[in-house]
Amino acid sequence: MALDEQGSDDSAVVNELNSILEMDITGFSGHPIASMSTIPHHLGAEVFSRTMERNAGRLHSFKSSAIVEQEVIEMIADLLHLDIPYGTTSSGGTESNILAMLAMRESKKKIKKPEIIAPKTVHSSIDKAAWILGIKLVKTGIDRQFKANTRLIEKRISENTVGIIATAGTTYLGQIDPIDEIGLIAKQNRIPLHIDAAFGGFVIPFLYDLGLGHHPFDFEIKGVTSISIDGHKMGLAPIPSGCLIFRSVRHLNAITRKVPYLRGASSKQSSLLGTRPAGSILATWAIMKHLGRSGYREMVRGCMKRTQLGKDRVDENPLLELVIDPVMNILAIESREVPLNVIVLKMEKRGWRMVTSPLPHSLRLVIMPHVTTGAMNAFFNDLDEVSTTVPAD
Ligand SMILES: Cc1ncc(COP(=O)(O)O)c(C=O)c1O
């Protein structure tokens, strides 16, 4: 498309854009059933739209953003059982994971051929980070519940190991690795342990409060040295909102670089990005202050209730099966009769946007706050029909 010599007026542009935007199925339809992001909380959306020009890469100008960023880090760390945190906000789980792995590599600089051990269920951003950072990723096996096998991790520790990674809320299944066991191994061997809680960080603490499971995963476990957690997933924040928290200032220093042409708080940066939106940090702050623990707890309660509805619907259909009992608000469904690719095509024809996971091959549903009970029932009514070869009456 060429850039027109003369621009069009506002309404013409907006009309054209609106017709393009119609292609999307947003959270407002209650529809998308396989996405880890959701409709941002209305307060966050309002703050974000009012503060779009603020640049967290220039904290000497936007002093309020520096204060608010620190408070976001502190509130998140408090949720993750850490009193004195060191960290940075980020553009999301990918950036946080890259930075966490950079900190591992940099804090063990003497190791010339760095290796990081991670179970094969880690998010693809870990592979991407290893690729960017020139780190060898040593992938380890999992058990029948798709959790990391601690013994296999221990076996792969070598003089080149600079870190171990585990996940609290895997992308495909929402599974939680045995982080207490892995933490012990990491501590005994003096190896940093990063936890990718990009999805689970805003869920697991509230599962405990709701009596839906006790899964130690955070800084309560002595061996855990860093955690990534995303506001723009279950934190209800507008994109981009991620956070990386370190237990030790040494690890934060390892990813901090001087920026000679900027002053004050901006003269050192710990993020990958230079210019970055302060609006989403301010929005995350506003949402966290507004919702408090009880607000997030109620959100998780609702998601888990609708997840249970989904589980019941799968259990009622003899041709469908869950890969694991849901630990959090993710369902992975296998089909006994109709191949998954056929199910996906038929469901897409009915207007659903479908996603499958490769490990194991299954339909992936993420029951985010925007997924209503009505949408769940409509989805499973359709899924019941397409998952059998027997035609409906
Ligand atoms: C466990 C986990 N980590 C990291 C990421 C990457 O997050 P982002 O897409 O915000 O970079 C995801 C995304 O789904 C994830 O599920």
The ligand as an SDF file (V2000), in Angstrom:
LIG
                    3D

 16 16  0  0  0  0  0  0  0  0999 V2000
    4.3660  -19.5460   30.6290 C   0  0  0  0  0  0  0  0  0  0  0  0
    4.5640  -18.4300   29.6420 C   0  0  0  0  0  0  0  0  0  0  0  0
    5.7070  -17.7350   29.6590 N   0  0  0  0  0  0  0  0  0  0  0  0
    5.9500  -16.7240   28.8040 C   0  0  0  0  0  0  0  0  0  0  0  0
    5.0150  -16.3630   27.8600 C   0  0  0  0  0  0  0  0  0  0  0  0
    5.3140  -15.2360   26.8960 C   0  0  0  0  0  0  0  0  0  0  0  0
    4.5800  -14.1200   27.2450 O   0  0  0  0  0  0  0  0  0  0  0  0
    4.4150  -12.8700   26.2350 P   0  0  0  0  0  0  0  0  0  0  0  0
    3.6390  -13.3850   25.0760 O   0  0  0  0  0  0  0  0  0  0  0  0
    3.7100  -11.8660   27.0760 O   0  0  0  0  0  0  0  0  0  0  0  0
    5.7760  -12.4140   25.8530 O   0  0  0  0  0  0  0  0  0  0  0  0
    3.7980  -17.0590   27.7970 C   0  0  0  0  0  0  0  0  0  0  0  0
    2.7860  -16.7010   26.7890 C   0  0  0  0  0  0  0  0  0  0  0  0
    1.7710  -17.3100   26.6470 O   0  0  0  0  0  0  0  0  0  0  0  0
    3.5750  -18.1240   28.7010 C   0  0  0  0  0  0  0  0  0  0  0  0
    2.4490  -18.8460   28.6710 O   0  0  0  0  0  0  0  0  0  0  0  0
  1  2  1  0
  2  3  1  0
  2 15  2  0
  3  4  2  0
  4  5  1  0
  5  6  1  0
  5 12  2  0
  6  7  1  0
  7  8  1  0
  8  9  2  0
  8 10  1  0
  8 11  1  0
 12 13  1  0
 12 15  1  0
 13 14  2  0
 15 16  1  0
M  END
$$$$
